[in-house]
Amino acid sequence: MRFQRPLVPGRLIRRCKRFLADVRLEDGAEVTAHCPNSGAMLGLTDPGLRVWLEPNDDPRRKLGFSWRLAELPGGHWAGVDAGFANRVVAEALAEGRVPALPGHGRVRPEVRYAARSRVDFLLSAAGQPDTYLEVKNVHLRREGDRAEFPDCVTARGARHMRDLARMVAAGHRAAVLFLVQRTDCARFGQ
């Protein structure tokens, strides 16, 4: 996964509201950046944390930066952008690098399948039941080298799990892929 533009370092002043963060750039300028993560982001919002922003010059966007990475102690990194999880998984599926999900000839993103839900990916192949794949971004670590999910409870997330269970009851397959966006984790748990 590559960024469209070179990232700019800064120090987090505060995360204000869910989708905004105030950051002091290395030249002393203070900017408000888009925070593309609606979760609690436990452990990633401490003032003074070194963060990396992607500049944006699209006149249709209100903010000039988006928060992409958090630099962690020990030279480790955490991906902040929850939307990257789907892009990474899309690349991995296209390249056949998800061993648990082999042989799907057709991969469609963001397919509407329930009253108020879309599945992240619908995987199809002749002679096989469809596979409804939900991708979850993981960036929480509280102890040792174990990544955890979720970092907060959401009604939307619970609804997605119920919708997937209904698809399994109807004869389809369903899977949840947890993508850990931290370099200081070697294990995953709940």
N, C-alpha and C positions, 0 to 999 in steps of 0.2 A: 504494500500500500504506500503510495507516494502522495505527498502534499502538492497542491497546485503551485504554491509559492513558498519561498524560503520562510521559515518561521522566525519570529521576533521574540527574544526573551524579555521577561519582565518579572515583577514581584506582585503577588496578589495583595490587593488592599482589602477587598471584601467581595464576597458573593452577595449581591443584592437581588432580591427576588429570585425566581427559579432560573431565568434565562439570561441574566446579566451579571457581569463581574467587573469590578473596577480594578485596574492594573496600572502599576507605575512601570513604565518602560525604562530601559537602561539610560536613556538620555534625560530622564527626569520627567518626561511628559506623562500625564495621567490620562488614560483612555478607558472608555467603557466598551467591553467586548461581549459579543454574543456567547452565551454558555449553552452549548447544544446538548444539555443533559438535564432532564427533569427530576432525576433522583436526588436523594439526600446528599450524595457525594461525601459521605463520612470519611474524615481523614484527608480530604483533598481541598478543603476550603480554609485552611489556617492562614491568617494574615502573614505575609512574608514568604509564603511558599513560592519557589521559582516556577513560573509557568511559561508556556510557549504559545504564542498567538500567530494565527495565519492572517496576513493582511488581505484586505478585500477592497477592490476599487470599483465594484459593481454599483452604478448609480441607483439601482433599484433597491439596494440594501441600506438599511438605516445606520448600521454600525460598520466601522472601518476594520474591525478585527473579529476573529472567532477564536475562542480558546480551544486548543487542540490537545496539549500535553501538560502534565504536571511532572516536575522533576522531583524525585524522591531521594531520601538519604541512601548512601551507598552506591550512587550512580545508577539508580533504578528509575523507571519511568512508568507512568500510568496514562492511558488514553482516556481523555475526558469526553470526547465526542461519541455519544451513544450511537449515532448514525453510521459511524465507521464499522461497527460490528457487522451490519448487513452487507456493506461493500466488501469487507474481507471475506465473508462467507460466500458471497456471490462469486468472487474470484476463485476461491477454493473449490466450489462446486463445478465451475466451468472447467477447471483443470483436473477434476477427478481426484482431489486431495482430501476428501472426507470419506475415509474407508467404511464408516458405518452407513453411508448412503451411496452405494455404488449403482451404476447402470441406469440412471435416469436420463433418458434422451431429451427431455424437455424440462426446463427450469423457468418458471414464471414468477417474478416478484410481485408482492403486494396484490394478491388476488382476494377479492371480496368473497367471503364464504359463509358468513353468518349475518344476522340482522345488523349488528354494529361492529363487525370485526373484519379485518383483513389478515390473511396469513402472510408471514414474511416471504415464504417461498412455497410454491406448489410444484412438486416434483412428479413427473409423469413418465411412464414407459409402457410400451405395448405389453399386454399380458400380466401387468402388475397393478395392484391397487395404488391409487394416488397416495403420495406422502405429503402431509401438511407439516411444514417445518417452521417452527417459531424460533427466532434467534434472540438471545438475551445477552446484553452487554454486562460484563462483570468487572467492577473496579474496586470492590471493597476488600480490604484486608485489615483484620484487627489483631490477629496473633500469628506469630511464626510465618510460615510460608504458605498458608492456606487462604485462597480466595474464597469469598462468600457471596451468595446471592439469596435474597434481594437485599438492597441497602435500605429499602423502605417498602412497606406493604401498599399495594395499589388495588383498587377495585377493578381497574382495567386489566391488570395482569391476571387477576383471579378469573375474570370473564373469559380471557383468552384460553386459559387452561380448561374451563368448562366447555368452551366451543370445540377445542381439540378433542376432548373426551367424547363429545357427540359424534365427531367425524369417525373416531375409532369404533364407536357403537354401530355406525352405519356401514362398517366394513372397510374403511380406509386405514392407512397408517398415519401416525402422528409422531413427531419427534421435537424435542427442544434441544437446541445447541447453545451451550453457554460459552461465550467467547471471552476469555480472560484477557483484559487489556492492562496487564501489569507484568513487569519483568521481575518482580521480587516474589512471585508465587510459583510453587511447584505442584501444589495440590488444590483441589476444589471441594467445597462442601457447603452445606446449608446451615 
